[in-house]
Amino acid sequence: MKDFLEQWIPNVLALGWYGETGWGTAIVQTLFMTFWSAFFGGIAGLLAGIGMVLTGKGGIHESRKWNIVISKTVDVFRAVPFIILLAFVAPFTKALIGTQIGAKAALVPLSLGVFPFFARQVQVALETVNPGIVEAAQSVGASTMDIVTTVYLKEARAELLRVSTVTVINLIGLTAMAGAVGAGGLGTMAISYGYDRFNTDVTVMATVLTLLLVLIVQLVGDVLTRRLDKTRVR
C-alpha cells in the first residue's frame, strides 16, 4: 500500500500532515477562515438583510432613504470581484491585523466578501414571511425587536438555514481563492504547492478535500433544514 501511494501521490506524502505545509494544518486553516468569516460576515449580512426588509416598501419602518443606503452599500461590495477586494482592503487589513498574509488577515476580506451575498439571501428569506403575521404582531403592540426575533427570524428559520448553507459553501470557495494569495489553507496547497510546482497530485488532493468539506456542509445543512421544516409543520 505504501509503495502504491508513493508511486501515485509522492508529493502529497512529502508534504506530510503536520508542520507549516502539512495537510492537517491546511485543513485547520480553511476551517478557521470559514468559521470566523461566516460568523463576522454572517452577523453583518443578517443585520443588513433585516435592515433592508424593515425599511423596504411595506416594511414596519419603511424609509426610502435608509433602504437605499443599505441596499447600495450591499450592492457595492457585491459588485467588486473578490480577488480585487483582497487587494483593495489590504491596507485596512494590515492596519487592523498587522499583516496582509495568513489566515487571520484573510478574515477581513472574507467577511467583507461574504456579507453582501448573505445579506441578499437573508432579505429574500425574510420576505417569504406572511405579512399578516407581522401585522398581527404589530396590532398587539409588539416591539421591533419582538417582531424581528419572534416573527421574521422564527418563521423564516428553515429558509435562513438553507441560505446559510449556501453561503458557507460559497465561503469555502472564497477561502480557496484567498489561499492562492498567501492566506494559507487548501487554496495555498492547491496553487502554491500544487499548480505552481507542477505537482498535479497535490492539486487534485486539495481539490478533493475542498469538495469533501462542501459535501459535509451541504449534508449537515440539509439534515438540519429538514428537521426545522418538520418542526414548523407540527
N, C-alpha and C positions, 0 to 999 in steps of 0.2 A: 504493500500500500504506500509506504513511504517513498519507494522508488518511483511509483506511478505519479505521485504528487510532485516529486522533484522534477520529473520529466515534463509534466504539463503545466504546472504553475510554480516554477522555480523562483520567480521574482516576488510572488505573493508570500511564499515561505520565507524568503530572505528578509522581508520587512518585519516579520515577527508579529507578536501580539502586543507586547509591552513596549515602552520607550516612546520617544518623540515621534517616530514614524510607524509605530505599531498599529495594527488593525483595531485592537481594543481601545486604544487612545482615540483613534479616528471616530469610532462609533460613539464613544462618550462625548466627544466634542460636538458631533452632529446632534445628539440628543440634548446636550446643554444649550446649543444655539436654538434648537427647535422649541424647547420648553419655555425658555425665558423670553424669546421673541414672541411666542404665542401669548405669553402672559401679558407683557407690556403692550404689544401691538393689539392684543385682544381687548384689553381694557380701553385703549384709545378708540378702537373701532366700534366697540359696544356703545361707548358714550356718544360718539359721532352718529352712529346709526339711530340711537334713541333720540338724539337732538334733531335729526332730520325728520323723524316721524312726528315728534311733538310740535315742531314749528312748521311742518308742511301743511298743505291745503287740507282743511278739516281737522287738523291736529288740535289738541287741547290747549296749546299755546301757539296758535297759528301766528307766524311772523315771517313775512316775505323777506325782510331784511336779514334776520338771523338764519333763515333757511338757506339763503343764497350764500352767506358767509361760510356756513358749514359745508354745504354742497360743493362750492368752488374749491375750498381747501382740500376736500377729499379728492376731487377731480384732478387737481394739480398734481398731487402726489401719485395718483393712479396713472396719470399720463406719462410720467417720467419712467423710462426703462430702468430696470433695477441696476444694471451694470453702470449706467450713468449716475444713478442715485448714490452708488457706492463711492464714486469719485467726488460727487458734489458735496456730500456730507462729511468727507474725510477730515477737513479742518475742524469741524464741530466735534467729530468723534475723538480726534486727538486731544482737543481741549477738555473734553469730558472724561475720557478714559485714560489719556496719557499716551496712547499709541493708536496706530491705524491698522495694526496687524494682530491677528489672533482671534480666538473665539469670542472673548469678551468685547473686543472692538466691533465685531460683526453684529452685535446685538442692536446697535444704534440704527444702521441702515436696514437691517432685517425687520425691526419693529416698525420703522417708517415705511418700509416697502409693503408690509402685510396689512397695516391698519386700514388703508383706504379700500382694499379688496374686501376685508371683513366688514367694514362699515356699510358698504352697499349690500352685502349679504344679509346683515342684520336688518337693514331698512326693509328689504323685501320680505324677510321673515315676519317682522312685526306688522307689516301692512296686511298680512293674512288674517290678523285678529279681527273678529267680528266687531264692527263699530258699535253695535247695540250693547255689547258687554261693557265697552268703555263708557258709553252714555249712562248705562245703569249705575256704574261705579260713581260717576260724577253726580248723579241725582241723589245719592245717599251721602254726599259730602266727602268722598274720598279725596285725599291729597294727591298731588302729582306723584310723589314717591310711592304712595299706595297703588296708584294706577299702573305705574311702571313695573313695580315688583309683583303685585298680585294679579294683574290683568295681562299686560303685554308680555312680560317675561315668563309668566306661568302658562299662559295659553299658547305661546309660541315656542315652548321649551323643546319640543321634539324637532321642530324646524330649525331652531337655533343650534341644536346639536348636529343636525345634518350639515348646516353651513359651516359649523366649526370644524367638522371632519374634513370638509373640502378645503378649508383654509389651512389647516395643519399640513395636509398633503401638499398644497401649493407652497407652503413654507419650507418643507423639506427640499423641494426643488430649488428654492432661493438659497438655502444653506449650501447646497452643492455649488451654486454659482459663486457665492461668497468665498467658498473654499478654494475656488480656482484662482482667487487673487490674494491668497495668504491667510484666510480665516481659519484654516485647519479643517478637520473633519473628512468625510468621504469624498468631498469635492476636490480637496487637495490631493488625496490619494489617487483619484481618477485622472487628474490633469498633470499635476507636478511629478508624481511618481509613476504614472502610467503613460499617458499620451505623450508628454514631453520627452520621455526617455524611451519611447517605442516599446514599452512593456505592456503588451496587449492583455496579458493575463491579469495584471493589476487593475487596468481599466475595467475589464469585464467583472472582476470580483467586486470592485467598488460599486459598479452599476447594479449587480445582483443584490448586494447588501442594502443599497438605497431602495430598490424595489421591494425588498422584504419589509423594510420599515414602513413603506407606503401601504403595503398589503395588511400589515398588523394594525396600523391606524384605521384603515378602512373597515377592517373586520370588527374592531372594538367599537368604532363609531356606529356601525350598522346594528350591532347587538344592543347597544345602549339605546339607540333610537327606537328600535322595535319594542323594547321594554317600556319606554316612555309613551309610545303610541298605545300600547295595551292598557297602561295605567290611565291614560286620558279617556279611553273608551269606557272603562269601568266607572 
